[in-house]
């Protein structure tokens, strides 16, 4: 055997030995490389989980802030709502030990949602880092919009039919509750209530106020020095003395102001008689109106006291609704410059116009009343007031083009064909107003 042949086995073993050394060396060198590359994968998973958690926290915070009763929620109710909403939005499979803490503060007001979790590390665990902690925090600040709402409600005789007045009372109570739920601090929400028929009731206790005009009332309510004459005109024509009744016998009703003040919100001024509100002893005077207030008990009691009677004059209800939001004789709560304000009128009626101070006989539709109201509606919308109109048409009347045109937007006009729809419609409007309050 040659020397070369005898060395071949040893050379082969040497080669195998060198290959083994290289493999060991490569394995030792590659561990940091694997940890580094794998660590980047682990970190990417944690970043993705954290991003998903932040998105879910933002969604949960916003959803919680939109709950009408968030300010009065118990801690357990808030936790339950937030947890369920968060779980529906946070679907990341890598996160473990997820924890969520919601809270509410009247300052702002604000809703805060804090979340935390851990993400297991498949590669970084090799160097003693078994998991990474992640967290997210979301704060929703809302309430920069404050609401001034005038409820202009038909109290005419036809509201007694088909359960309409009963449904209106239920619907109004529910709406007031919705608004109360977003009234988190003084000044957030004020509501006025304007029941109307042909006239509105400005309150009999105001008979000494200088914004009340008495000439029309004096002419119709008094006595002649001769019992032969029962009207002022006949009494004076006979050279007799007409003595008006004491103004404290006034029932509080006022009729339309002189044209064109019937279509504006001009403040009453004693120097200009036409700007004053004419007293009238209307026999079916409605419940007295209430100016802007956040006394929810007073408003609720007023709703309960409403009774159906009289003819329909939507325009005078609208005029007083606008006046109640903006101008004397009402006391308007001060505006805080740090907030924005939304002024809203909700007009509900079950019939077409029939009568006002000048036009109509109480039974036939009066196009002249409609014409005055159309001017009024235009002026209200130009002033930036949001107008909702609701026609409760259970008697087969034509759809009111006037009410459609009066609404701020076509979607703000509601045509109802049953009394029960009043409740659902007011609920829908209440939800819209609550969202308007919370989203600004």
Buried (B, 14 or more C-beta within 10 A) or exposed (E): EEEEEEEEEEEEEEEEEEEEEEEEEEEEEEEEEEBEEBBEEBBEBBEBBBEBBBBBBBBBBBBBBBBBEBBEBEEEEBBEBBBEBBEEBBEBEBBEEBEBBBBBEEEBBBBBBBBBBBBBBEBBBBEEEEBBEBEBBBBBBBBBBBBBBBBBBBBBBBBBBBBBBEBBBBBBBBBBBBBBBBBBEEBBBBBBBBBBBBBBBBBBEBBEEEBBBBEBBBBBBBBBEEEEBEEBEBBBEEEBEBEBBEBEEBBBBBBBBBEEBBBBBBBBEEEEEBBBBBBBBBEBBBBBBBBBBBEBEEBBEBBEEBBBBBBBBBBBBBBBBBBBBBBBBBEBBEEEEEEEBBBBBBBBBBBBBBBBBEBBEEEEBBEEBBBBBBBBBEBBBEEEBBBBBBBBBBEEBEEBEBBBBBBBEEEBBBBBEBBBBBBBBBBEBBBBBBEBBBBB
